[in-house]
Amino acid sequence: MTKRVHGLGRRKRDAEASPLAPLQAFARAVPLSLPRRAGALLLAATLAAGAFALMPAAGHAASTKGPDTVADTAERVMDAVVNISTSQTVAPSRGVPTPELPPGSPFEEFFEEFFKRRQQQGEDQTPRRVSSLGSGFVIDPSGLIVTNNHVIADADEIYANFADGSKLKAELVGRDTKIDLALLKVTPEPGKTLKSVKFGDSDSLRVGDWVMAIGNPFGLGGTLTVGVISARNRDINSGPYDNFLQTDAAINRGNSGGPLFNMDGDVIGINTAIISPSGGSIGIGFAVPSNTATPVIAQLKEYGETRRGWIGVRIQQVTPDIAESLSLDKPHGALVGSVTDDGPAAKGGIKAGDVIVTFDGHEVKDMRSLPIIVADTPVDKEVDVVVVRRGKEETLKLVVGRLDEGDDTEATDETPKEQPDTTPAETTKMLGLEVSELTPELRTKFKIKDELKGVVIVSVEPNTPAADRGLVAGNLIVEVNQEATETPQDISKRIDELKADGRRSALLMISDAEGQVRFTALPID
């Protein structure tokens, strides 16, 4: 384990490097709101078993002094928490390469002989067995155990170590890399019933509610820590479905996959990651909410894999400018930039420019929430989708498809690529842009696909809202406030109408040369 990357699992000294390679990349994905300094805070995946946050009960409001004791709750659930140990065979290291020295250097012969002798001795040439430790918890007396995927990734053998000292070999039932969960199965000894815990409702948690983490930090099994929920819905840039619970309960390496309990002993989270400059807890830990984990675990149990919902849209955030241009009372929902041909959304009547505000009865608060809601929706379910179209709400119906796990989730807007700056003979300037009709010459110069239509942007004035929003030469203005445009005069006319209506911005549908579209709002006053 390097000093800079601190997972919650613990790997023995002869195995410190190899299992953590994927976690080091994960550790670099520190949320942008956190300070970034060389050698400073790093996000570290916890290498222990999955942790679940538990639902707080009514009447158990947190006091300023904290709970008098959690001993009774801990006694009920402690035996259901297990230590996860894994082992695997790693390939031999390649050793230290021979340094390159100038021909004739007095050290050339010395170094060649030194490294040749090391290779002949077979140093670092044999495969090694390495092991790691994490945490987990039993969710069914039949032997089902939940942990983090990174705890058991690439393992040849997996064992669950129980509080009574018994040790059972575990088999992998299924895993989900996007939320970092894994479901294991052990076979209890004859006549023995395993202690299990149940999930609570993580949506009922409030910031300030007391929680309790139990796990295997640094190999010290059966360790309990207490804290509060510090924040909800944290996006730590670890995957497409981030909505972590944040807690100040001490979580360390080895806690990964362990449960986060409420004061009733229900699992409300799965401890997964920490931020730490040294590898120890500084009071910033993250857990997968139980309401995010339970549908995934149910699918792993039934199918051995995840079956997430998918509707086939490219979406982007509704900014204040876009909300104003669409006559929305506030920025909310997910703006549809484009729709996949023959996908569920297209078949259901969803169009580019629609703002999805409700999906299957769930409010879509922002762009990030829609993929999470859709993914949790059962495949083949018919759902109601409320969209805002031309300032009015409409309810559509569609049948949810299945996400190909090899693909991304509902795609979000991407930064457009810069195109060559080419100026045609006849242009019009407006909104910080120089635009022209799309002539065959311009289509060729900007390599715009034949089937695309619109008004081509010839140049963009620096230090303008258009430049700040990423518009570049070669982009097409396809629509202005959901009205098609084919000439600069169409744009001017639409802008005059918006000004007459008292609007302060215009919503432009922008297409790149390949046909990928997005929306942006530009001020018109």
RODO-2510 file (C-alpha; in nm, 4 decimals, decimal comma):
residues 525
     n   res          X          Y          Z
     1     m     0,0000     0,0000     0,0000
     2     t     0,1577     0,3286    -0,0984
     3     k     0,1471     0,6144     0,1469
     4     r    -0,0549     0,8366    -0,0836
     5     v    -0,3418     0,6030    -0,1712
     6     h    -0,5386     0,4711     0,1205
     7     g    -0,8008     0,2079     0,0535
     8     l    -1,0156     0,0668     0,3259
     9     g    -0,8884    -0,2801     0,2682
    10     r    -0,5543    -0,4005     0,3993
    11     r    -0,3054    -0,5982     0,1916
    12     k    -0,0100    -0,7849     0,3370
    13     r     0,3312    -0,6360     0,2797
    14     d     0,4387    -0,8646    -0,0063
    15     a     0,1263    -0,7669    -0,2006
    16     e     0,1053    -0,3965    -0,1417
    17     a     0,1354    -0,2732    -0,5005
    18     s    -0,0481    -0,4874    -0,7520
    19     p    -0,4101    -0,4987    -0,6236
    20     l    -0,4191    -0,1231    -0,5734
    21     a    -0,3426    -0,0151    -0,9284
    22     p    -0,7098     0,0391    -1,0199
    23     l    -0,7723     0,2066    -0,6848
    24     q    -0,4962     0,4594    -0,7420
    25     a    -0,6824     0,5861    -1,0466
    26     f    -1,0019     0,5928    -0,8417
    27     a    -0,8209     0,7788    -0,5656
    28     r    -0,7250     1,0579    -0,8016
    29     a    -1,0913     1,1372    -0,8713
    30     v    -1,1171     1,3845    -0,5826
    31     p    -1,4339     1,5967    -0,5940
    32     l    -1,3643     1,9377    -0,7457
    33     s    -1,4975     2,1059    -0,4326
    34     l    -1,2047     1,9648    -0,2375
    35     p    -0,8600     2,1298    -0,2359
    36     r    -0,6151     1,9758    -0,4826
    37     r    -0,2497     2,0028    -0,3824
    38     a     0,0406     1,7749    -0,4631
    39     g     0,0649     1,5195    -0,1875
    40     a    -0,2541     1,6506    -0,0259
    41     l    -0,6015     1,4988    -0,0033
    42     l    -0,6569     1,1859    -0,2066
    43     l    -0,9736     0,9886    -0,2493
    44     a    -0,9127     0,6287    -0,1433
    45     a    -1,1418     0,3356    -0,2095
    46     t    -1,2093     0,1364     0,1034
    47     l    -1,0912    -0,2214     0,0723
    48     a    -1,3248    -0,3626     0,3311
    49     a    -1,6667    -0,5164     0,3001
    50     g    -1,9631    -0,3033     0,1883
    51     a    -2,1078    -0,0658     0,4419
    52     f    -2,4769     0,0152     0,4811
    53     a    -2,6244     0,3246     0,6399
    54     l    -2,9250     0,2458     0,8564
    55     m    -3,2591     0,4209     0,8699
    56     p    -3,3040     0,6396     1,1764
    57     a    -3,6191     0,5648     1,3736
    58     a    -3,8791     0,8239     1,4685
    59     g    -3,8207     0,9623     1,8136
    60     h    -3,4472     0,8898     1,7986
    61     a    -3,3427     1,2438     1,7115
    62     a    -2,9758     1,3166     1,7627
    63     s    -2,8935     1,5144     2,0728
    64     t    -2,5994     1,7464     2,1034
    65     k    -2,4322     1,4977     2,3361
    66     g    -2,4899     1,2003     2,1120
    67     p    -2,6454     0,8679     2,2098
    68     d    -2,5828     0,7532     2,5677
    69     t    -2,4763     0,4124     2,4389
    70     v    -2,4935     0,2001     2,1254
    71     a    -2,3987    -0,1192     2,3068
    72     d    -2,7419    -0,2821     2,2784
    73     t    -2,7653    -0,2135     1,9045
    74     a    -2,4075    -0,3250     1,8490
    75     e    -2,4682    -0,6507     2,0327
    76     r    -2,7583    -0,7345     1,8021
    77     v    -2,5691    -0,6782     1,4758
    78     m    -2,2009    -0,7417     1,5495
    79     d    -2,2081    -1,1135     1,4642
    80     a    -2,3491    -1,0408     1,1172
    81     v    -2,0395    -0,8385     1,0199
    82     v    -1,7569    -1,0456     0,8711
    83     n    -1,3972    -0,9961     0,7700
    84     i    -1,3287    -1,0705     0,4045
    85     s    -0,9892    -1,2171     0,3171
    86     t    -0,8765    -1,2873    -0,0372
    87     s    -0,5712    -1,4306    -0,2073
    88     q    -0,4474    -1,4273    -0,5621
    89     t    -0,1441    -1,5147    -0,7692
    90     v     0,0380    -1,2179    -0,9205
    91     a     0,2797    -1,2272    -1,2095
    92     p     0,6496    -1,1696    -1,1353
    93     s     0,7729    -0,8149    -1,1551
    94     r     0,9889    -0,7176    -1,4460
    95     g     1,2645    -0,5992    -1,2180
    96     v     1,4689    -0,2832    -1,2528
    97     p     1,5661    -0,2049    -1,6138
    98     t     1,9314    -0,1694    -1,6982
    99     p     2,0164     0,2018    -1,7136
   100     e     2,1204     0,3403    -2,0490
   101     l     2,4790     0,4660    -2,0424
   102     p     2,6911     0,6291    -2,3123
   103     p     2,9068     0,3790    -2,5045
   104     g     3,2492     0,3550    -2,3493
   105     s     3,1324     0,4803    -2,0097
   106     p     3,3502     0,3457    -1,7259
   107     f     3,0308     0,2207    -1,5550
   108     e     2,8882     0,0450    -1,8628
   109     e     3,0566    -0,2903    -1,8003
   110     f     2,9824    -0,2767    -1,4265
   111     f     2,6071    -0,2192    -1,4673
   112     e     2,5719    -0,4806    -1,7414
   113     e     2,7352    -0,7413    -1,5212
   114     f     2,5319    -0,6411    -1,2140
   115     f     2,1893    -0,6632    -1,3819
   116     k     2,2822    -0,9749    -1,5792
   117     r     2,3724    -1,1499    -1,2532
   118     r     2,0370    -1,0514    -1,0951
   119     q     1,8459    -1,1956    -1,3915
   120     q     2,0434    -1,5187    -1,3796
   121     q     1,9636    -1,5534    -1,0093
   122     g     1,5933    -1,5478    -1,0977
   123     e     1,5206    -1,2441    -0,8818
   124     d     1,1529    -1,1369    -0,9108
   125     q     1,0925    -1,4098    -1,1688
   126     t     0,8494    -1,6359    -0,9813
   127     p     0,4742    -1,5779    -0,9299
   128     r     0,3708    -1,4799    -0,5772
   129     r     0,0625    -1,5375    -0,3646
   130     v    -0,0730    -1,2168    -0,2157
   131     s    -0,3638    -1,1528     0,0200
   132     s    -0,5896    -0,8673     0,1266
   133     l    -0,8435    -0,7928     0,3970
   134     g    -1,1783    -0,6110     0,3901
   135     s    -1,5241    -0,6186     0,5439
   136     g    -1,8722    -0,7486     0,4624
   137     f    -2,2019    -0,8387     0,6221
   138     v    -2,4556    -1,1196     0,6063
   139     i    -2,7958    -1,0253     0,4620
   140     d    -2,9520    -1,3718     0,4604
   141     p    -2,9088    -1,6662     0,7017
   142     s    -2,8614    -1,8897     0,3975
   143     g    -2,5163    -1,7343     0,3572
   144     l    -2,5482    -1,4284     0,1302
   145     i    -2,2838    -1,1650     0,2065
   146     v    -2,2465    -0,8132     0,0670
   147     t    -1,9124    -0,6384     0,0200
   148     n    -1,7412    -0,3954    -0,2187
   149     n    -1,6341    -0,5215    -0,5581
   150     h    -1,2854    -0,3767    -0,5140
   151     v    -1,2401    -0,5909    -0,2019
   152     i    -1,2622    -0,9153    -0,4007
   153     a    -1,1561    -0,7963    -0,7478
   154     d    -0,9184    -1,0412    -0,9220
   155     a    -0,9176    -1,2749    -0,6212
   156     d    -0,8531    -1,6466    -0,6725
   157     e    -0,9933    -1,7393    -0,3311
   158     i    -1,2339    -1,5543    -0,1010
   159     y    -1,3021    -1,6346     0,2641
   160     a    -1,5472    -1,4913     0,5171
   161     n    -1,4154    -1,4810     0,8733
   162     f    -1,6855    -1,4670     1,1413
   163     a    -1,6783    -1,3185     1,4912
   164     d    -1,6811    -1,6651     1,6531
   165     g    -1,3551    -1,7544     1,4783
   166     s    -1,5062    -1,9732     1,2059
   167     k    -1,3942    -1,9320     0,8462
   168     l    -1,5982    -2,0227     0,5369
   169     k    -1,4972    -2,0191     0,1729
   170     a    -1,7097    -1,7806    -0,0325
   171     e    -1,8174    -1,7984    -0,3938
   172     l    -1,8883    -1,4926    -0,6055
   173     v    -2,2577    -1,4655    -0,6981
   174     g    -2,2257    -1,1435    -0,8965
   175     r    -2,0637    -0,8024    -0,9034
   176     d    -2,1409    -0,4480    -1,0125
   177     t    -1,8412    -0,2333    -1,1017
   178     k    -2,0381     0,0887    -1,1483
   179     i    -2,1562     0,1054    -0,7857
   180     d    -1,8686    -0,1087    -0,6540
   181     l    -2,0755    -0,3880    -0,4995
   182     a    -2,0331    -0,7648    -0,4868
   183     l    -2,2571    -1,0440    -0,3588
   184     l    -2,0950    -1,3552    -0,2101
   185     k    -2,2346    -1,6916    -0,0980
   186     v    -2,1066    -1,9155     0,1815
   187     t    -2,2443    -2,2500     0,2982
   188     p    -2,3095    -2,2513     0,6751
   189     e    -2,1838    -2,5420     0,8776
   190     p    -2,4473    -2,8125     0,9486
   191     g    -2,6816    -2,7129     1,2292
   192     k    -2,5543    -2,3549     1,2396
   193     t    -2,7644    -2,0481     1,1565
   194     l    -2,5855    -1,7342     1,0457
   195     k    -2,6737    -1,4026     1,2039
   196     s    -2,7995    -1,1538     0,9416
   197     v    -2,8974    -0,7873     0,9234
   198     k    -3,1558    -0,6059     0,7141
   199     f    -3,1511    -0,2907     0,5083
   200     g    -3,3140     0,0319     0,6194
   201     d    -3,4437     0,3301     0,4241
   202     s    -3,1495     0,5595     0,3455
   203     d    -3,3834     0,8193     0,1944
   204     s    -3,5223     0,8914     0,5401
   205     l    -3,1803     0,9918     0,6736
   206     r    -3,1181     1,3524     0,7604
   207     v    -2,7906     1,5358     0,7942
   208     g    -2,7042     1,5095     1,1629
   209     d    -2,8600     1,1654     1,2221
   210     w    -2,6393     0,9279     1,4195
   211     v    -2,4867     0,6256     1,2465
   212     m    -2,2550     0,3431     1,3425
   213     a    -1,9877     0,1711     1,1316
   214     i    -1,8566    -0,1790     1,2027
   215     g    -1,5723    -0,3370     1,0102
   216     n    -1,2166    -0,4616     0,9878
   217     p    -0,9897    -0,1536     0,9810
   218     f    -0,6203    -0,2411     0,9445
   219     g    -0,7131    -0,6046     1,0127
   220     l    -0,8637    -0,5232     1,3534
   221     g    -1,1920    -0,7075     1,3124
   222     g    -1,5078    -0,6196     1,5018
   223     t    -1,4227    -0,2488     1,5299
   224     l    -1,7147    -0,0113     1,5939
   225     t    -1,7159     0,3655     1,5392
   226     v    -1,9960     0,6196     1,5773
   227     g    -2,0645     0,9474     1,3985
   228     v    -2,3316     1,1380     1,2112
   229     i    -2,4450     1,1785     0,8520
   230     s    -2,2425     1,4794     0,7369
   231     a    -2,3983     1,5181     0,3918
   232     r    -2,6131     1,3378     0,1362
   233     n    -2,6007     1,2852    -0,2407
   234     r    -2,2262     1,3369    -0,2688
   235     d    -2,0770     1,3082    -0,6179
   236     i    -1,7117     1,2005    -0,5790
   237     n    -1,6566     1,1338    -0,9502
   238     s    -1,6195     0,7591    -0,9037
   239     g    -1,8954     0,6540    -1,1453
   240     p    -2,2185     0,7462    -1,3218
   241     y    -2,4439     0,6742    -1,0236
   242     d    -2,2661     0,8640    -0,7461
   243     n    -2,4979     0,9741    -0,4642
   244     f    -2,2926     0,8779    -0,1604
   245     l    -2,3729     0,9353     0,2038
   246     q    -2,0953     1,1239     0,3801
   247     t    -2,0190     1,0461     0,7437
   248     d    -1,7676     1,1467     1,0069
   249     a    -1,7775     0,8018     1,1707
   250     a    -1,4164     0,6798     1,1592
   251     i    -1,3654     0,4683     0,8470
   252     n    -1,0201     0,3363     0,7583
   253     r    -0,8483     0,0918     0,5282
   254     g    -1,0134    -0,2445     0,5843
   255     n    -1,3610    -0,0967     0,6417
   256     s    -1,4510    -0,1282     0,2730
   257     g    -1,7682    -0,3248     0,2178
   258     g    -1,8683    -0,3016     0,5822
   259     p    -2,2099    -0,1804     0,6977
   260     l    -2,3127     0,1642     0,8127
   261     f    -2,6001     0,1259     1,0610
   262     n    -2,8630     0,3590     1,1978
   263     m    -2,9440     0,3524     1,5664
   264     d    -3,2055     0,0793     1,5090
   265     g    -2,9434    -0,1587     1,3684
   266     d    -3,0593    -0,1355     1,0059
   267     v    -2,8014    -0,1100     0,7305
   268     i    -2,8381     0,2245     0,5575
   269     g    -2,5048     0,2344     0,3724
   270     i    -2,2009     0,0402     0,2534
   271     n    -1,8680     0,1992     0,3449
   272     t    -1,6724     0,2449     0,0243
   273     a    -1,4289     0,5381     0,0170
   274     i    -1,2454     0,7938     0,2276
   275     i    -1,0543     1,1159     0,1779
   276     s    -0,7306     1,1235     0,3736
   277     p    -0,3819     1,2738     0,3445
   278     s    -0,2253     0,9955     0,5489
   279     g    -0,4386     0,6830     0,5152
   280     g    -0,6153     0,7273     0,8479
   281     s    -0,9607     0,8678     0,9039
   282     i    -0,9971     1,2457     0,9072
   283     g    -1,3745     1,2295     0,9397
   284     i    -1,4632     1,2259     0,5685
   285     g    -1,5955     0,8869     0,4614
   286     f    -1,8454     0,7799     0,1968
   287     a    -2,1027     0,5018     0,1882
   288     v    -2,3291     0,3701    -0,0878
   289     p    -2,6885     0,4394     0,0277
   290     s    -2,8945     0,1299     0,1000
   291     n    -3,1692     0,2446    -0,1381
   292     t    -2,9117     0,2537    -0,4176
   293     a    -2,7638    -0,0818    -0,3220
   294     t    -3,0749    -0,2936    -0,2610
   295     p    -3,2068    -0,3101    -0,6212
   296     v    -2,8572    -0,3935    -0,7450
   297     i    -2,8151    -0,6674    -0,4845
   298     a    -3,1581    -0,8081    -0,5730
   299     q    -3,0538    -0,8306    -0,9388
   300     l    -2,7212    -0,9923    -0,8519
   301     k    -2,9058    -1,2467    -0,6408
   302     e    -3,1604    -1,3283    -0,9122
   303     y    -2,9537    -1,2980    -1,2296
   304     g    -2,5890    -1,2876    -1,1221
   305     e    -2,5600    -0,9555    -1,3047
   306     t    -2,7186    -0,6116    -1,3134
   307     r    -3,0083    -0,5237    -1,5439
   308     r    -3,0383    -0,1478    -1,5451
   309     g    -3,2994     0,0616    -1,7175
   310     w    -3,2189     0,2691    -2,0259
   311     i    -3,4221     0,5079    -2,2399
   312     g    -3,1733     0,6317    -2,4999
   313     v    -3,1269     1,0058    -2,4565
   314     r    -2,8348     1,2454    -2,4462
   315     i    -2,8966     1,4970    -2,1694
   316     q    -2,7452     1,8135    -2,0307
   317     q    -2,7849     2,0396    -1,7313
   318     v    -3,0549     2,3063    -1,7208
   319     t    -2,8638     2,6253    -1,6413
   320     p    -3,0320     2,9455    -1,5201
   321     d    -3,0006     3,0943    -1,8718
   322     i    -3,1551     2,7857    -2,0309
   323     a    -3,4340     2,7827    -1,7721
   324     e    -3,5157     3,1464    -1,8505
   325     s    -3,5170     3,0838    -2,2252
   326     l    -3,7556     2,7883    -2,1775
   327     s    -3,9873     2,9827    -1,9430
   328     l    -3,9085     2,7535    -1,6503
   329     d    -3,9659     2,9021    -1,3065
   330     k    -3,6296     2,7618    -1,1869
   331     p    -3,3435     2,5462    -1,3182
   332     h    -3,4528     2,1842    -1,2763
   333     g    -3,4946     1,8668    -1,4752
   334     a    -3,2755     1,7199    -1,7491
   335     l    -3,2625     1,8840    -2,0926
   336     v    -3,2752     1,6319    -2,3785
   337     g    -3,0064     1,7151    -2,6321
   338     s    -3,0691     1,4241    -2,8660
   339     v    -3,2632     1,0988    -2,8798
   340     t    -3,1362     0,7582    -2,9921
   341     d    -3,3146     0,6382    -3,3051
   342     d    -3,5628     0,3584    -3,2273
   343     g    -3,4772     0,3814    -2,8545
   344     p    -3,7417     0,3783    -2,5802
   345     a    -3,7456     0,7592    -2,5580
   346     a    -3,7905     0,8032    -2,9321
   347     k    -4,0714     0,5483    -2,9408
   348     g    -4,2360     0,7238    -2,6464
   349     g    -4,2386     1,0600    -2,8239
   350     i    -3,9586     1,2374    -2,6369
   351     k    -3,7857     1,4981    -2,8550
   352     a    -3,4683     1,7038    -2,8425
   353     g    -3,5400     2,0215    -2,6470
   354     d    -3,7760     1,8530    -2,4005
   355     v    -3,6967     1,8971    -2,0318
   356     i    -3,7696     1,5805    -1,8343
   357     v    -3,9000     1,6887    -1,4934
   358     t    -4,0667     1,3691    -1,3688
   359     f    -3,9878     1,0047    -1,4456
   360     d    -4,2090     0,7225    -1,3189
   361     g    -4,3376     0,9433    -1,0392
   362     h    -3,9906     1,0556    -0,9292
   363     e    -3,8924     1,4198    -0,9486
   364     v    -3,5917     1,4818    -1,1725
   365     k    -3,4140     1,7538    -0,9767
   366     d    -3,1190     1,7898    -1,2133
   367     m    -2,9331     1,6180    -1,4949
   368     r    -2,7381     1,3883    -1,2608
   369     s    -3,0506     1,2452    -1,0984
   370     l    -3,2113     1,1166    -1,4199
   371     p    -2,9601     0,8343    -1,4951
   372     i    -2,9901     0,7133    -1,1345
   373     i    -3,3713     0,7063    -1,1491
   374     v    -3,3795     0,5371    -1,4901
   375     a    -3,1178     0,2779    -1,3903
   376     d    -3,3262     0,1746    -1,0882
   377     t    -3,6430     0,1332    -1,2989
   378     p    -3,7266    -0,2279    -1,3940
   379     v    -3,6613    -0,3211    -1,7541
   380     d    -3,9771    -0,3458    -1,9709
   381     k    -4,1810    -0,1364    -1,7290
   382     e    -4,4148     0,1181    -1,8851
   383     v    -4,3688     0,4529    -1,7136
   384     d    -4,5106     0,8038    -1,7283
   385     v    -4,2626     1,0758    -1,8194
   386     v    -4,3505     1,4404    -1,7654
   387     v    -4,1668     1,6809    -1,9963
   388     v    -4,1766     2,0557    -2,0465
   389     r    -4,2162     2,1301    -2,4175
   390     r    -4,2535     2,4868    -2,5447
   391     g    -4,3330     2,6047    -2,1944
   392     k    -4,6074     2,3507    -2,1276
   393     e    -4,6003     2,0215    -1,9412
   394     e    -4,6884     1,7039    -2,1299
   395     t    -4,7135     1,3471    -2,0013
   396     l    -4,5731     1,0749    -2,2259
   397     k    -4,5536     0,6998    -2,1865
   398     l    -4,2573     0,4804    -2,2725
   399     v    -4,1324     0,1296    -2,2033
   400     v    -3,7933     0,1196    -2,0315
   401     g    -3,5219    -0,0729    -2,2163
   402     r    -3,2153    -0,2482    -2,0805
   403     l    -2,8787    -0,0748    -2,0584
   404     d    -2,5906    -0,2459    -2,2325
   405     e    -2,3373    -0,2503    -1,9486
   406     g    -2,0603    -0,2118    -2,2047
   407     d    -2,1943     0,1336    -2,2850
   408     d    -2,2237     0,4482    -2,0765
   409     t    -2,5429     0,5554    -1,9047
   410     e    -2,7704     0,8166    -2,0544
   411     a    -2,4978     1,0284    -2,2103
   412     t    -2,4286     1,3841    -2,1022
   413     d    -2,3123     1,6759    -2,3086
   414     e    -1,9502     1,6750    -2,4253
   415     t    -1,7160     1,9639    -2,4993
   416     p    -1,7220     2,0400    -2,8722
   417     k    -1,4059     2,0063    -3,0776
   418     e    -1,2468     2,3145    -3,2273
   419     q    -1,2936     2,3496    -3,6017
   420     p    -1,0800     2,5426    -3,8494
   421     d    -1,1509     2,9145    -3,8742
   422     t    -1,2777     2,9785    -4,2262
   423     t    -1,4649     3,2928    -4,3307
   424     p    -1,7047     3,2857    -4,6287
   425     a    -1,7864     3,5886    -4,8423
   426     e    -2,1296     3,6791    -4,7032
   427     t    -2,1761     3,6689    -4,3270
   428     t    -2,3912     3,8249    -4,0570
   429     k    -2,2801     3,9185    -3,7054
   430     m    -2,5055     3,8601    -3,4044
   431     l    -2,4798     3,7350    -3,0464
   432     g    -2,0998     3,7445    -3,0640
   433     l    -2,1085     3,5138    -3,3674
   434     e    -2,0381     3,5480    -3,7363
   435     v    -2,2833     3,3247    -3,9202
   436     s    -2,3704     3,2294    -4,2757
   437     e    -2,6033     3,0111    -4,4747
   438     l    -2,4716     2,6576    -4,5120
   439     t    -2,3322     2,6555    -4,8656
   440     p    -2,1733     2,3529    -5,0351
   441     e    -1,8355     2,5221    -4,9985
   442     l    -1,8762     2,5683    -4,6233
   443     r    -2,0062     2,2140    -4,5854
   444     t    -1,6879     2,0898    -4,7497
   445     k    -1,4524     2,3205    -4,5574
   446     f    -1,5984     2,2283    -4,2162
   447     k    -1,6577     1,8622    -4,3125
   448     i    -2,0248     1,8859    -4,2168
   449     k    -2,2311     1,5759    -4,2891
   450     d    -2,4593     1,5989    -4,5929
   451     e    -2,7813     1,5358    -4,4021
   452     l    -2,7292     1,8186    -4,1515
   453     k    -2,9075     2,1520    -4,1875
   454     g    -2,8831     2,4882    -4,0125
   455     v    -2,6904     2,8134    -4,0042
   456     v    -2,3136     2,7671    -3,9876
   457     i    -2,0983     2,9566    -3,7387
   458     v    -1,8028     3,1023    -3,9270
   459     s    -1,6235     3,2610    -3,6319
   460     v    -1,6741     3,3368    -3,2643
   461     e    -1,5777     3,6660    -3,1034
   462     p    -1,3395     3,6110    -2,8086
   463     n    -1,4474     3,6974    -2,4531
   464     t    -1,8190     3,6743    -2,5300
   465     p    -2,0897     3,4505    -2,3813
   466     a    -2,0825     3,2491    -2,7059
   467     a    -1,7117     3,1804    -2,6613
   468     d    -1,7573     3,1044    -2,2918
   469     r    -2,0214     2,8440    -2,3774
   470     g    -1,7884     2,6581    -2,6120
   471     l    -1,9311     2,7574    -2,9511
   472     v    -1,6723     2,7242    -3,2283
   473     a    -1,6424     2,7780    -3,6004
   474     g    -1,8036     2,4918    -3,7890
   475     n    -2,0921     2,4467    -3,5443
   476     l    -2,4458     2,4695    -3,6793
   477     i    -2,7334     2,6654    -3,5250
   478     v    -3,0181     2,4238    -3,5917
   479     e    -3,2932     2,5869    -3,3864
   480     v    -3,3598     2,9041    -3,1895
   481     n    -3,6088     2,8471    -2,9074
   482     q    -3,7228     2,5270    -3,0769
   483     e    -3,7847     2,6938    -3,4138
   484     a    -3,5807     2,5604    -3,7088
   485     t    -3,3341     2,8011    -3,8718
   486     e    -3,1847     2,7825    -4,2213
   487     t    -3,0692     3,1439    -4,2774
   488     p    -2,9223     3,4191    -4,0593
   489     q    -3,2453     3,6101    -4,1196
   490     d    -3,4377     3,3304    -3,9474
   491     i    -3,2226     3,3813    -3,6386
   492     s    -3,2605     3,7612    -3,6440
   493     k    -3,6371     3,7344    -3,6769
   494     r    -3,6619     3,4898    -3,3877
   495     i    -3,4433     3,7095    -3,1659
   496     d    -3,6616     4,0144    -3,2394
   497     e    -3,9684     3,8142    -3,1369
   498     l    -3,8036     3,7089    -2,8122
   499     k    -3,7090     4,0677    -2,7312
   500     a    -4,0647     4,1779    -2,7981
   501     d    -4,1827     3,9140    -2,5492
   502     g    -3,9460     4,0534    -2,2865
   503     r    -3,7086     3,7559    -2,2947
   504     r    -3,3449     3,8055    -2,1987
   505     s    -3,1906     3,5001    -2,3635
   506     a    -3,2332     3,2702    -2,6624
   507     l    -3,2051     2,8920    -2,6510
   508     l    -2,9923     2,7634    -2,9380
   509     m    -2,9755     2,4024    -3,0536
   510     i    -2,6144     2,3562    -3,1632
   511     s    -2,4876     2,0688    -3,3774
   512     d    -2,1282     1,9772    -3,4477
   513     a    -2,0121     1,8563    -3,7875
   514     e    -2,0930     1,4951    -3,6938
   515     g    -2,4503     1,5684    -3,5878
   516     q    -2,4080     1,5581    -3,2085
   517     v    -2,6410     1,8252    -3,0713
   518     r    -2,6622     2,0193    -2,7484
   519     f    -2,8424     2,3272    -2,6204
   520     t    -2,7011     2,6551    -2,4986
   521     a    -2,8598     2,9849    -2,3994
   522     l    -2,7145     3,3188    -2,5122
   523     p    -2,8153     3,6631    -2,3808
   524     i    -2,9917     3,8767    -2,6419
   525     d    -3,0106     4,2143    -2,4659
***
